[in-house]
């Protein structure tokens, strides 16, 4: 049991280190003045590569129930625990990103739910889920460009009589840099190795302990993999709240569509009871967040408290299955 916990935690640490090059690239892109590029960068910064790695490794080892539970459990953890914590630590409520930014995740939830009617995601369904995520990402970019277009159309006003001309503003430098290829390759190797250790530790916990494989995947493996983005998600809910929320929702959509869909391309995914409950919990949590933002226009500590309490309640219920 002790060795399983050590493998699980060591794998989580290695995955965070391995995903750092992509996270660094995404954070650099968020500094770009182009809103579309900044949005893509924010999604990359919270891309959830750790979650994707553990799901794909588990699926490659034939543990599709563990893989599905990790994906949907990670999505639930991201919305309930991570996003909820971000709302709790903020002093002021965050603004809604707008109805257009809330439509895409709703469609992703509906499509994934339709494919889970028989608890199996086949290769054809997996390919469609990957296309759904790509379509969502295109929608996000187009929506960002649409928001940026009115600002570009505003004419520049000349200074009035007697007013000094404003000094030219120096362009803000971006931290984006093209790193050597060995850095990216090394990061992917460390990420894959960490995912392998984490999956191996999870399997040891489920086979030698009293916890089911689905619960270990959703509550431990999925949560630990998504925990690598806790700081990024909490930090992203700042003054640029709409960008941060869009990025967090992008990771949520990825965990529901692209991650399990890509895994199903190589091995059909079977969703067990805890995995299905994790998907239902993630869907309910997002529905609450979307409805709250559409209704109130802002979200603060009240919603954060409800989300965190809901995640604790889900843990209690899933542990009894």
C-alpha positions as a Markdown table, in Angstrom:
| # | Residue | x | y | z |
|---|---|---|---|---|
| 1 | Unk | 0.0 | 0.0 | 0.0 |
| 2 | Unk | 2.8 | 2.4 | 0.9 |
| 3 | Unk | 4.6 | 1.7 | -2.4 |
| 4 | Unk | 1.4 | 2.3 | -4.3 |
| 5 | Unk | 1.0 | 5.8 | -2.7 |
| 6 | Unk | 4.6 | 6.6 | -3.4 |
| 7 | Unk | 4.3 | 5.6 | -7.1 |
| 8 | Unk | 1.1 | 7.6 | -7.4 |
| 9 | Unk | 2.5 | 10.8 | -5.9 |
| 10 | Unk | 5.9 | 10.5 | -7.7 |
| 11 | Unk | 4.1 | 10.0 | -10.9 |
| 12 | Unk | 2.0 | 13.2 | -10.3 |
| 13 | Unk | 5.1 | 15.2 | -9.6 |
| 14 | Unk | 6.9 | 13.9 | -12.7 |
| 15 | Unk | 3.8 | 14.7 | -14.9 |
| 16 | Unk | 3.8 | 18.3 | -13.7 |
| 17 | Unk | 7.5 | 18.7 | -14.6 |
| 18 | Unk | 7.0 | 17.0 | -18.0 |
| 19 | Unk | 4.1 | 19.2 | -19.0 |
| 20 | Unk | 5.9 | 22.4 | -18.0 |
| 21 | Unk | 7.3 | 23.3 | -21.5 |
| 22 | Unk | 3.7 | 23.4 | -23.0 |
| 23 | Unk | 2.4 | 25.3 | -19.9 |
| 24 | Unk | 5.3 | 27.8 | -20.3 |
| 25 | Unk | 4.5 | 28.2 | -24.0 |
| 26 | Unk | 0.8 | 28.8 | -23.3 |
| 27 | Unk | 1.5 | 31.4 | -20.6 |
| 28 | Unk | 3.8 | 33.2 | -23.1 |
| 29 | Unk | 1.0 | 33.3 | -25.7 |
| 30 | Unk | -1.4 | 34.8 | -23.2 |
| 31 | Unk | 0.7 | 37.9 | -23.2 |
| 32 | Unk | 0.1 | 38.5 | -26.9 |
| 33 | Unk | -2.2 | 41.4 | -27.7 |
| 34 | Unk | -4.1 | 39.3 | -30.2 |
| 35 | Unk | -7.1 | 38.0 | -28.2 |
| 36 | Unk | -7.4 | 34.8 | -30.4 |
| 37 | Unk | -3.7 | 33.9 | -29.8 |
| 38 | Unk | -4.1 | 34.8 | -26.1 |
| 39 | Unk | -7.1 | 32.5 | -25.8 |
| 40 | Unk | -5.3 | 29.6 | -27.4 |
| 41 | Unk | -2.4 | 30.2 | -25.1 |
| 42 | Unk | -4.6 | 30.1 | -22.1 |
| 43 | Unk | -6.1 | 26.8 | -23.2 |
| 44 | Unk | -2.6 | 25.4 | -23.7 |
| 45 | Unk | -1.5 | 26.7 | -20.2 |
| 46 | Unk | -4.4 | 24.7 | -18.7 |
| 47 | Unk | -4.3 | 21.9 | -21.3 |
| 48 | Unk | -4.5 | 19.1 | -18.8 |
| 49 | Unk | -1.7 | 17.1 | -20.4 |
| 50 | Unk | -1.2 | 15.2 | -17.2 |
| 51 | Unk | -4.9 | 13.9 | -17.4 |
| 52 | Unk | -4.5 | 13.0 | -21.0 |
| 53 | Unk | -1.3 | 11.1 | -20.3 |
| 54 | Unk | -2.8 | 8.9 | -17.5 |
| 55 | Unk | -5.9 | 8.2 | -19.5 |
| 56 | Unk | -3.9 | 7.1 | -22.6 |
| 57 | Unk | -1.5 | 5.1 | -20.5 |
| 58 | Unk | -4.3 | 3.3 | -18.7 |
| 59 | Unk | -6.1 | 2.6 | -22.0 |
| 60 | Unk | -2.9 | 1.3 | -23.6 |
| 61 | Unk | -2.7 | -1.2 | -20.7 |
| 62 | Unk | -6.2 | -2.4 | -21.2 |
| 63 | Unk | -7.6 | -0.7 | -18.1 |
| 64 | Unk | -10.3 | 1.3 | -19.9 |
| 65 | Unk | -12.5 | 1.6 | -16.9 |
| 66 | Unk | -9.7 | 3.3 | -15.0 |
| 67 | Unk | -9.0 | 5.5 | -18.1 |
| 68 | Unk | -12.7 | 6.6 | -18.4 |
| 69 | Unk | -12.9 | 7.3 | -14.6 |
| 70 | Unk | -9.7 | 9.3 | -14.6 |
| 71 | Unk | -10.9 | 11.5 | -17.5 |
| 72 | Unk | -14.4 | 12.2 | -16.1 |
| 73 | Unk | -13.1 | 12.4 | -12.6 |
| 74 | Unk | -10.5 | 15.0 | -13.7 |
| 75 | Unk | -13.3 | 17.0 | -15.4 |
| 76 | Unk | -15.4 | 16.9 | -12.2 |
| 77 | Unk | -12.4 | 17.9 | -10.0 |
| 78 | Unk | -11.6 | 20.8 | -12.4 |
| 79 | Unk | -15.0 | 22.3 | -12.2 |
| 80 | Unk | -16.0 | 21.5 | -8.6 |
| 81 | Unk | -12.8 | 21.6 | -6.6 |
| 82 | Unk | -10.4 | 23.7 | -8.7 |
| 83 | Unk | -12.8 | 26.3 | -10.2 |
| 84 | Unk | -14.7 | 26.4 | -6.9 |
| 85 | Unk | -11.5 | 27.1 | -5.0 |
| 86 | Unk | -10.6 | 29.9 | -7.5 |
| 87 | Unk | -14.0 | 31.5 | -6.7 |
| 88 | Unk | -13.4 | 31.2 | -2.9 |
| 89 | Unk | -10.0 | 32.8 | -2.8 |
| 90 | Unk | -11.1 | 35.8 | -4.9 |
| 91 | Unk | -12.1 | 39.0 | -3.2 |
| 92 | Unk | -14.4 | 40.1 | -6.0 |
| 93 | Unk | -16.8 | 38.0 | -8.2 |
| 94 | Unk | -15.7 | 37.1 | -11.7 |
| 95 | Unk | -17.6 | 38.2 | -14.8 |
| 96 | Unk | -19.4 | 35.9 | -17.1 |
| 97 | Unk | -17.5 | 35.3 | -20.4 |
| 98 | Unk | -20.8 | 35.6 | -22.3 |
| 99 | Unk | -23.3 | 33.2 | -23.6 |
| 100 | Unk | -21.2 | 32.3 | -26.7 |
| 101 | Unk | -18.4 | 31.0 | -24.5 |
| 102 | Unk | -20.9 | 28.8 | -22.5 |
| 103 | Unk | -22.5 | 27.1 | -25.5 |
| 104 | Unk | -19.5 | 25.0 | -26.6 |
| 105 | Unk | -19.0 | 23.1 | -23.4 |
| 106 | Unk | -22.8 | 22.5 | -23.2 |
| 107 | Unk | -22.7 | 20.8 | -26.7 |
| 108 | Unk | -19.7 | 18.7 | -25.6 |
| 109 | Unk | -21.5 | 17.5 | -22.5 |
| 110 | Unk | -24.6 | 16.6 | -24.6 |
| 111 | Unk | -22.6 | 14.7 | -27.3 |
| 112 | Unk | -20.5 | 12.7 | -24.8 |
| 113 | Unk | -23.6 | 11.9 | -22.8 |
| 114 | Unk | -25.3 | 10.5 | -26.0 |
| 115 | Unk | -22.3 | 8.3 | -26.7 |
| 116 | Unk | -22.4 | 6.8 | -23.1 |
| 117 | Unk | -25.8 | 5.3 | -23.5 |
| 118 | Unk | -24.3 | 1.8 | -23.7 |
| 119 | Unk | -21.3 | 2.6 | -21.4 |
| 120 | Unk | -18.9 | 2.0 | -24.3 |
| 121 | Unk | -17.0 | 4.5 | -26.5 |
| 122 | Unk | -16.0 | 2.8 | -29.7 |
| 123 | Unk | -13.5 | 3.9 | -32.3 |
| 124 | Unk | -16.1 | 5.7 | -34.4 |
| 125 | Unk | -17.5 | 7.5 | -31.4 |
| 126 | Unk | -13.9 | 8.4 | -30.3 |
| 127 | Unk | -13.2 | 9.9 | -33.7 |
| 128 | Unk | -16.3 | 12.0 | -33.5 |
| 129 | Unk | -15.4 | 13.2 | -30.0 |
| 130 | Unk | -12.0 | 14.3 | -31.3 |
| 131 | Unk | -13.7 | 16.3 | -34.1 |
| 132 | Unk | -16.1 | 17.8 | -31.5 |
| 133 | Unk | -13.1 | 19.1 | -29.5 |
| 134 | Unk | -11.4 | 20.5 | -32.6 |
| 135 | Unk | -14.7 | 22.2 | -33.6 |
| 136 | Unk | -15.0 | 23.7 | -30.1 |
| 137 | Unk | -11.4 | 25.0 | -30.3 |
| 138 | Unk | -12.2 | 26.6 | -33.6 |
| 139 | Unk | -15.3 | 28.1 | -32.1 |
| 140 | Unk | -13.3 | 29.6 | -29.3 |
| 141 | Unk | -10.8 | 31.2 | -31.7 |
| 142 | Unk | -13.5 | 32.6 | -33.9 |
| 143 | Unk | -15.4 | 34.0 | -30.9 |
| 144 | Unk | -12.2 | 35.6 | -29.6 |
| 145 | Unk | -11.6 | 37.2 | -33.0 |
| 146 | Unk | -15.2 | 38.5 | -33.1 |
| 147 | Unk | -14.7 | 40.1 | -29.7 |
| 148 | Unk | -11.5 | 41.7 | -30.9 |
| 149 | Unk | -12.8 | 43.1 | -34.2 |
| 150 | Unk | -14.9 | 46.0 | -32.7 |
| 151 | Unk | -11.9 | 47.2 | -30.8 |
| 152 | Unk | -9.8 | 47.3 | -34.0 |
| 153 | Unk | -12.5 | 49.2 | -35.8 |
| 154 | Unk | -12.4 | 52.1 | -33.3 |
| 155 | Unk | -10.6 | 55.1 | -34.9 |
| 156 | Unk | -7.6 | 56.6 | -33.3 |
| 157 | Unk | -8.4 | 60.1 | -32.0 |
| 158 | Unk | -5.8 | 62.8 | -32.4 |
| 159 | Unk | -4.8 | 64.8 | -29.3 |
| 160 | Unk | -6.8 | 68.0 | -28.9 |
| 161 | Unk | -5.4 | 71.6 | -29.1 |
| 162 | Unk | -2.9 | 72.3 | -26.4 |
| 163 | Unk | -2.7 | 68.6 | -25.4 |
| 164 | Unk | 0.7 | 66.9 | -25.6 |
| 165 | Unk | 1.0 | 64.0 | -27.9 |
| 166 | Unk | 1.3 | 60.7 | -26.0 |
| 167 | Unk | 4.6 | 59.0 | -26.1 |
| 168 | Unk | 4.7 | 55.8 | -28.0 |
| 169 | Unk | 4.2 | 52.7 | -25.9 |
| 170 | Unk | 6.9 | 50.2 | -26.1 |
| 171 | Unk | 5.6 | 46.8 | -27.2 |
| 172 | Unk | 5.3 | 44.3 | -24.3 |
| 173 | Unk | 7.8 | 41.5 | -24.7 |
| 174 | Unk | 6.5 | 38.0 | -24.5 |
| 175 | Unk | 8.0 | 35.2 | -22.6 |
| 176 | Unk | 7.3 | 32.8 | -25.4 |
| 177 | Unk | 10.5 | 31.3 | -26.7 |
| 178 | Unk | 11.4 | 28.4 | -29.0 |
| 179 | Unk | 13.1 | 26.0 | -26.8 |
| 180 | Unk | 15.5 | 23.3 | -28.1 |
| 181 | Unk | 13.9 | 20.1 | -29.4 |
| 182 | Unk | 15.6 | 18.0 | -26.7 |
| 183 | Unk | 13.7 | 20.0 | -24.0 |
| 184 | Unk | 10.3 | 19.1 | -25.6 |
| 185 | Unk | 11.3 | 15.5 | -26.1 |
| 186 | Unk | 12.6 | 15.3 | -22.6 |
| 187 | Unk | 9.4 | 16.8 | -21.2 |
| 188 | Unk | 7.2 | 14.3 | -23.1 |
| 189 | Unk | 9.4 | 11.4 | -21.8 |
| 190 | Unk | 9.1 | 12.6 | -18.2 |
| 191 | Unk | 5.4 | 13.1 | -18.7 |
| 192 | Unk | 4.9 | 9.6 | -20.0 |
| 193 | Unk | 7.1 | 8.1 | -17.3 |
| 194 | Unk | 5.2 | 9.9 | -14.6 |
| 195 | Unk | 1.8 | 8.8 | -16.1 |
| 196 | Unk | 3.0 | 5.2 | -16.1 |
| 197 | Unk | 4.1 | 5.4 | -12.4 |
| 198 | Unk | 0.8 | 7.0 | -11.5 |
| 199 | Unk | -1.3 | 4.4 | -13.3 |
| 200 | Unk | 0.8 | 1.6 | -11.8 |
| 201 | Unk | 0.3 | 3.0 | -8.3 |
| 202 | Unk | -3.5 | 3.3 | -8.9 |
| 203 | Unk | -3.7 | -0.3 | -10.0 |
| 204 | Unk | -1.8 | -1.4 | -6.9 |
| 205 | Unk | -4.3 | 0.5 | -4.7 |
| 206 | Unk | -7.3 | -1.0 | -6.4 |
| 207 | Unk | -6.0 | -4.6 | -6.4 |
| 208 | Unk | -4.5 | -4.7 | -2.9 |
| 209 | Unk | -6.8 | -2.3 | -1.2 |
| 210 | Unk | -10.6 | -2.1 | -0.6 |
| 211 | Unk | -11.2 | 0.7 | -3.1 |
| 212 | Unk | -12.7 | 0.0 | -6.5 |
| 213 | Unk | -10.7 | 0.7 | -9.7 |
| 214 | Unk | -13.3 | 3.2 | -10.8 |
| 215 | Unk | -13.1 | 5.2 | -7.6 |
| 216 | Unk | -9.3 | 5.1 | -7.6 |
| 217 | Unk | -9.4 | 6.4 | -11.1 |
| 218 | Unk | -11.9 | 9.2 | -10.6 |
| 219 | Unk | -11.1 | 10.4 | -7.1 |
| 220 | Unk | -7.3 | 9.8 | -6.9 |
| 221 | Unk | -5.7 | 9.3 | -10.3 |
| 222 | Unk | -8.0 | 11.8 | -12.1 |
| 223 | Unk | -7.9 | 14.3 | -9.3 |
| 224 | Unk | -4.1 | 14.2 | -9.0 |
| 225 | Unk | -3.6 | 14.5 | -12.7 |
| 226 | Unk | -5.9 | 17.5 | -12.8 |
| 227 | Unk | -4.3 | 18.9 | -9.7 |
| 228 | Unk | -1.3 | 20.0 | -11.7 |
| 229 | Unk | -3.5 | 22.7 | -13.2 |
| 230 | Unk | -4.9 | 23.9 | -9.8 |
| 231 | Unk | -2.5 | 26.8 | -9.4 |
| 232 | Unk | -3.0 | 27.8 | -13.1 |
| 233 | Unk | -6.8 | 27.6 | -12.9 |
| 234 | Unk | -7.0 | 29.6 | -9.6 |
| 235 | Unk | -4.5 | 32.2 | -11.0 |
| 236 | Unk | -6.4 | 32.5 | -14.3 |
| 237 | Unk | -9.5 | 33.6 | -12.4 |
| 238 | Unk | -8.1 | 37.1 | -12.1 |
| 239 | Unk | -8.9 | 40.5 | -13.7 |
| 240 | Unk | -9.0 | 38.8 | -17.1 |
| 241 | Unk | -11.6 | 36.5 | -15.7 |
| 242 | Unk | -13.3 | 35.8 | -19.1 |
| 243 | Unk | -10.0 | 34.5 | -20.6 |
| 244 | Unk | -9.4 | 32.4 | -17.5 |
| 245 | Unk | -12.9 | 30.9 | -17.5 |
| 246 | Unk | -12.6 | 30.2 | -21.2 |
| 247 | Unk | -9.3 | 28.4 | -20.6 |
| 248 | Unk | -10.7 | 26.3 | -17.7 |
| 249 | Unk | -13.7 | 25.4 | -19.8 |
| 250 | Unk | -11.4 | 24.4 | -22.6 |
| 251 | Unk | -9.7 | 21.9 | -20.4 |
| 252 | Unk | -13.1 | 20.6 | -19.2 |
| 253 | Unk | -14.2 | 20.0 | -22.8 |
| 254 | Unk | -10.9 | 18.3 | -23.6 |
| 255 | Unk | -11.4 | 15.9 | -20.7 |
| 256 | Unk | -14.9 | 15.0 | -21.9 |
| 257 | Unk | -14.2 | 14.7 | -25.6 |
| 258 | Unk | -10.6 | 14.7 | -26.9 |
| 259 | Unk | -8.9 | 12.7 | -24.1 |
| 260 | Unk | -11.3 | 9.7 | -24.0 |
| 261 | Unk | -12.0 | 10.0 | -27.7 |
| 262 | Unk | -8.3 | 9.7 | -28.7 |
| 263 | Unk | -7.9 | 6.8 | -26.3 |
| 264 | Unk | -10.9 | 5.1 | -27.9 |
| 265 | Unk | -9.2 | 5.3 | -31.3 |
| 266 | Unk | -6.7 | 2.7 | -30.1 |
| 267 | Unk | -8.8 | 0.7 | -27.6 |
| 268 | Unk | -12.6 | 1.0 | -27.1 |
| 269 | Unk | -13.4 | 2.6 | -23.7 |
| 270 | Unk | -15.7 | 0.8 | -21.2 |
| 271 | Unk | -17.2 | 3.1 | -18.6 |
| 272 | Unk | -18.0 | 1.5 | -15.3 |
| 273 | Unk | -20.4 | 2.7 | -12.6 |
| 274 | Unk | -18.1 | 5.2 | -10.9 |
| 275 | Unk | -17.0 | 6.6 | -14.2 |
| 276 | Unk | -20.6 | 7.2 | -15.2 |
| 277 | Unk | -21.3 | 8.8 | -11.9 |
| 278 | Unk | -18.2 | 11.0 | -12.4 |
| 279 | Unk | -19.5 | 12.1 | -15.8 |
| 280 | Unk | -22.9 | 12.9 | -14.4 |
| 281 | Unk | -21.3 | 14.9 | -11.6 |
| 282 | Unk | -19.2 | 16.8 | -14.0 |
| 283 | Unk | -22.2 | 17.5 | -16.2 |
| 284 | Unk | -24.3 | 18.7 | -13.3 |
| 285 | Unk | -21.5 | 20.9 | -12.0 |
| 286 | Unk | -21.0 | 22.6 | -15.4 |
| 287 | Unk | -24.7 | 23.0 | -15.8 |
| 288 | Unk | -24.8 | 24.8 | -12.5 |
| 289 | Unk | -21.9 | 27.1 | -13.4 |
| 290 | Unk | -23.3 | 27.9 | -16.8 |
| 291 | Unk | -26.8 | 28.6 | -15.5 |
| 292 | Unk | -25.4 | 30.8 | -12.6 |
| 293 | Unk | -23.2 | 32.8 | -15.0 |
| 294 | Unk | -26.1 | 33.3 | -17.4 |
| 295 | Unk | -28.5 | 34.2 | -14.7 |
| 296 | Unk | -26.4 | 36.4 | -12.4 |
| 297 | Unk | -23.7 | 37.5 | -14.8 |
| 298 | Unk | -21.1 | 37.1 | -12.1 |
| 299 | Unk | -19.9 | 34.2 | -9.9 |
| 300 | Unk | -18.3 | 34.5 | -6.4 |
| 301 | Unk | -17.9 | 32.8 | -3.1 |
| 302 | Unk | -21.4 | 31.5 | -2.9 |
| 303 | Unk | -21.1 | 29.5 | -6.0 |
| 304 | Unk | -17.6 | 28.4 | -5.0 |
| 305 | Unk | -18.9 | 27.1 | -1.7 |
| 306 | Unk | -21.6 | 25.1 | -3.5 |
| 307 | Unk | -19.2 | 23.6 | -5.9 |
| 308 | Unk | -16.7 | 22.5 | -3.3 |
| 309 | Unk | -19.4 | 21.1 | -1.1 |
| 310 | Unk | -20.8 | 19.3 | -4.1 |
| 311 | Unk | -17.5 | 17.6 | -4.8 |
| 312 | Unk | -17.2 | 16.5 | -1.2 |
| 313 | Unk | -20.7 | 15.0 | -1.4 |
| 314 | Unk | -19.7 | 13.3 | -4.7 |
| 315 | Unk | -16.7 | 11.7 | -3.0 |
| 316 | Unk | -18.9 | 10.3 | -0.2 |
| 317 | Unk | -21.4 | 8.9 | -2.6 |
| 318 | Unk | -18.9 | 7.4 | -5.1 |
| 319 | Unk | -17.0 | 5.8 | -2.2 |
| 320 | Unk | -20.1 | 3.9 | -1.2 |
| 321 | Unk | -20.5 | 2.3 | -4.7 |
